[in-house]
């Protein structure tokens, strides 16, 4: 077990590099929102370009580029050199809601002169060029909160829309090729929590306060309330082990809990007394996991369940 600590901040996002040698840590600090740690030296890497804003999303692409979702609805793309990071491209006024390791993803924004917000499909080429593959309107007050790739050329888009100052959550199954709505799913609550998709792309899991619910591809109208936290605290982050056997859930009870993905039964509980847990991630080979807390500390451990 290794505990990383540098900036006193809430760690809102974690991502292992594709080769498992580095971990990116994103937090709420207005001075150092992004940190990169190396396993070879067990220390924080120096960075040529700092990120002096809060970071709420991290996506590490298969080719080594790192996408950093910043506060203020912007996204930076970084490239490792191998010891430094620098800005390659920047999306302005866009909220990146999901991306695959191959650089296909989705973002929401309001184009110039448009009255409605749009959801658009993007592709990042090896030359660091952003291509917009399609764009669809999602309403005057609509925006995409999360998007996840599913099996069969589809993706799941979790969208928020305001009506009479009240948020409404809509969950859509959309075509990856065109963005068109294939199914609208029945979502039973008015608040959206953290979510994740199983590695096989056949089920979507989302946390709502103390519950974790599951939607399975092929059953568009039914969410199964599968897991209840055994404490009174809320879940704050979800992640699947790469083999799909376990769902990891971080929570305000200062614990990370592993659940059997088939039965929903609690398999193991991890506690380290480092604060309320805010984020969770697995290494690509599934041998390690990392969890971040609201005190700025990140624990990395060998997975043995």
C-alpha positions in Angstrom: 0.0 0.0 0.0 1.2 3.5 -0.9 -0.3 6.8 0.2 0.4 9.8 -2.0 0.0 13.3 -0.6 0.9 16.7 -1.9 -1.9 19.3 -2.0 -4.7 19.6 0.5 -7.6 19.3 -1.8 -10.5 17.1 -2.6 -9.4 14.5 -5.1 -12.2 14.4 -7.6 -10.7 12.2 -10.4 -8.0 9.6 -10.9 -6.7 7.9 -14.0 -3.9 5.3 -14.6 -1.8 5.6 -17.7 -2.3 2.9 -20.3 1.0 1.2 -19.3 0.2 1.5 -15.6 3.4 3.5 -14.9 1.8 6.8 -14.0 -1.4 8.0 -12.3 -3.0 11.3 -12.9 -4.7 13.0 -9.9 -7.3 15.8 -10.4 -8.5 17.9 -7.5 -10.2 21.1 -6.4 -7.1 23.1 -5.6 -7.0 26.4 -7.4 -3.2 26.3 -7.5 -2.3 22.7 -8.5 -5.4 21.0 -10.0 -3.4 18.3 -11.7 -0.6 16.0 -10.4 1.2 13.2 -12.2 2.8 10.5 -10.0 5.4 7.9 -11.1 5.7 4.4 -9.7 9.4 4.1 -10.6 10.2 6.9 -8.2 7.1 6.9 -6.1 7.1 10.7 -6.4 5.2 13.5 -8.1 6.5 14.4 -11.6 7.6 17.9 -12.4 5.4 19.6 -14.9 6.4 22.1 -17.5 2.9 23.5 -17.6 0.8 23.7 -14.4 -3.0 23.6 -14.2 -3.9 26.4 -11.8 -7.6 25.5 -11.7 -9.7 22.7 -10.3 -9.9 19.5 -12.3 -13.0 17.3 -12.3 -12.4 14.9 -15.2 -9.4 12.9 -16.5 -9.3 10.6 -19.5 -6.0 8.9 -20.5 -6.0 7.8 -24.2 -4.3 4.7 -25.4 -1.6 6.7 -27.3 -0.5 8.5 -24.0 -2.4 11.7 -24.4 -4.2 12.9 -21.3 -7.4 14.9 -21.4 -8.0 17.2 -18.5 -11.5 18.6 -17.7 -11.0 21.9 -16.0 -13.4 24.0 -13.9 -14.9 26.6 -16.2 -16.0 24.2 -18.9 -12.8 23.7 -20.8 -10.6 20.8 -21.7 -6.9 20.6 -22.2 -5.1 17.8 -24.0 -1.6 17.0 -22.8 1.2 14.9 -24.2 4.0 13.2 -22.2 7.6 13.8 -23.3 8.3 11.5 -21.2 9.0 13.7 -18.1 6.9 16.8 -18.9 3.4 17.7 -19.9 2.4 20.6 -22.1 -0.8 21.8 -23.7 -1.5 20.5 -27.2 -5.1 21.5 -27.9 -7.8 23.2 -25.9 -11.6 23.0 -26.2 -13.2 26.3 -25.0 -16.6 26.5 -23.5 -17.2 22.7 -23.9 -18.0 20.2 -21.3 -16.4 16.8 -22.2 -18.8 14.1 -20.9 -17.1 10.9 -22.0 -14.3 9.6 -24.2 -13.0 6.1 -25.2 -9.3 5.2 -25.0 -9.2 5.4 -28.9 -10.1 9.1 -28.8 -13.8 8.9 -29.7 -16.0 10.9 -27.4 -18.8 13.3 -26.6 -19.1 16.9 -25.4 -21.8 19.5 -24.9 -21.6 23.1 -25.7 -23.5 26.0 -27.2 -22.2 26.9 -30.7 -21.8 30.6 -31.6 -25.1 32.2 -32.6 -27.1 29.1 -31.6 -30.0 29.3 -29.2 -29.8 25.7 -28.0 -27.0 23.7 -26.4 -25.7 20.9 -28.6 -24.2 17.4 -28.0 -21.5 16.6 -30.5 -19.5 13.6 -31.3 -15.7 14.1 -31.5 -12.7 12.2 -32.7 -9.1 13.1 -31.7 -6.7 12.1 -34.4 -3.0 11.2 -33.9 -2.2 14.7 -35.2 -4.1 16.2 -32.2 -6.8 17.5 -34.4 -10.4 17.6 -33.2 -13.0 16.4 -35.7 -16.7 17.0 -35.0 -18.4 13.9 -36.5 -22.0 15.1 -35.8 -24.0 17.6 -33.7 -27.5 17.4 -32.3 -29.5 20.0 -30.3 -30.3 19.0 -26.7 -32.5 22.0 -25.7 -32.2 25.5 -24.5 -31.1 24.5 -21.0 -30.0 21.0 -21.7 -26.5 19.7 -21.3 -24.9 16.3 -21.2 -23.5 15.3 -17.8 -22.1 11.9 -18.6 -21.6 9.7 -21.7 -20.4 6.1 -21.9 -19.7 3.7 -24.8 -21.9 0.6 -25.0 -21.8 -2.5 -27.1 -23.2 -2.4 -30.7 -22.4 1.1 -31.8 -24.4 2.9 -29.1 -23.6 5.2 -26.2 -25.5 6.2 -23.1 -26.0 9.9 -22.6 -27.1 11.2 -19.2 -28.5 14.7 -19.8 -29.8 17.4 -17.5 -32.5 19.9 -18.4 -34.0 22.7 -16.4 -37.7 23.4 -16.5 -39.3 25.9 -14.0 -35.9 26.1 -12.3 -36.0 22.4 -11.5 -33.5 19.9 -12.9 -34.9 17.0 -14.9 -32.6 14.0 -15.6 -33.0 12.2 -18.9 -31.1 9.1 -20.0 -30.9 8.4 -23.7 -29.5 5.5 -25.7 -28.0 7.2 -28.7 -26.3 6.1 -32.0 -22.5 6.6 -31.8 -22.5 7.3 -35.6 -25.2 10.0 -35.7 -26.1 11.0 -32.1 -29.8 10.2 -32.8 -31.9 8.9 -29.9 -32.6 5.2 -30.1 -34.3 4.8 -26.8 -35.3 7.1 -23.9 -34.7 5.2 -20.6 -36.9 5.6 -17.5 -34.8 7.1 -14.7 -36.7 7.2 -11.4 -34.9 10.1 -9.6 -34.4 13.8 -10.0 -30.7 13.8 -9.0 -27.9 12.2 -10.9 -24.9 10.7 -9.2 -21.6 9.1 -10.4 -22.0 6.4 -13.0 -20.0 3.8 -14.9 -20.5 1.1 -17.5 -19.4 -2.5 -17.2 -16.4 -3.5 -19.3 -18.6 -5.7 -21.6 -20.7 -2.6 -22.5 -24.0 -4.3 -21.5 -24.9 -2.6 -18.3 -24.9 0.9 -16.8 -24.5 1.5 -13.0 -25.3 4.7 -11.3 -25.2 5.9 -7.6 -28.1 7.7 -6.0 -27.4 8.6 -2.4 -27.0 5.3 -0.6 -28.2 3.1 -3.5 -26.6 1.8 -6.7 -28.9 1.0 -9.5 -28.3 -1.0 -12.7 -29.8 -0.7 -16.2 -29.1 -3.6 -18.6 -29.0 -3.1 -22.4 -32.2 -4.6 -23.9 -34.4 -3.5 -21.0 -34.9 0.2 -21.6 -37.7 0.9 -19.0 -36.3 -0.8 -15.9 -33.6 0.2 -13.4 -32.9 -2.4 -10.8 -32.1 -1.1 -7.3 -29.4 -3.6 -6.7 -27.1 -2.3 -3.9 -27.7 -0.5 -0.7 -24.8 1.0 1.4 -24.6 -0.7 4.8 -23.9 2.7 6.3 -26.0 5.9 6.3 -23.5 7.7 4.0 -23.7 8.4 0.2 -21.7 6.8 -2.5 -19.4 9.3 -4.3 -17.6 7.4 -7.1 -17.9 4.0 -9.0 -15.5 2.0 -11.1 -15.4 -1.5 -12.5 -12.5 -3.9 -12.3 -11.2 -4.6 -15.8 -12.4 -8.2 -15.7 -15.9 -7.0 -14.8 -16.2 -9.2 -11.7 -16.3 -6.4 -9.1 -17.8 -2.9 -8.9 -15.8 -0.6 -6.6 -17.7 2.2 -4.8 -16.1 5.0 -2.9 -18.2 6.8 -0.2 -18.5 9.4 2.5 -18.2 6.7 5.1 -14.4 6.9 4.4 -14.4 3.4 2.8 -14.1 1.8 -0.6 -16.4 -1.2 -1.0 -16.1 -4.0 -3.6 -19.4 -5.6 -4.7 -19.9 -8.8 -6.8 -21.2 -7.5 -10.1 -23.5 -10.6 -10.6 -25.2 -10.7 -7.2 -24.6 -7.2 -5.8 -23.2 -8.8 -2.6 -20.5 -7.0 -0.6 -17.2 -8.8 -1.2 -14.7 -6.6 0.7 -14.4 -3.3 2.5 -11.2 -1.2 2.6 -10.6 1.7 5.1 -7.5 3.8 5.6 -8.7 6.7 7.8 -7.6 9.3 5.3 -10.9 11.2 4.9 -14.1 10.8 3.0 -13.4 9.0 -0.3 -14.2 11.0 -3.5 -12.7 9.0 -6.4 -11.7 5.5 -7.5 -9.8 3.9 -10.4 -8.2 0.6 -11.4 -5.0 0.0 -13.2 -5.4 -1.3 -16.8 -4.3 -4.9 -15.8 -6.6 -4.8 -12.7 -3.8 -5.6 -10.2 -3.9 -2.2 -8.5 -6.5 0.3 -7.5 -6.4 3.9 -6.3 -8.8 6.0 -4.3 -8.7 9.7 -3.5 -10.1 11.5 -0.5 -11.3 15.0 0.4 -8.1 15.6 2.4 -5.9 15.4 -0.8 -4.5 12.0 -0.1 -4.5 9.1 -2.5 -4.1 5.5 -1.5 -2.8 2.9 -4.0 -3.0 -0.8 -3.2 -2.7 -4.3 -4.6 -6.1 -5.7 -5.4 -6.7 -9.0 -3.7 -10.4 -10.0 -3.6 
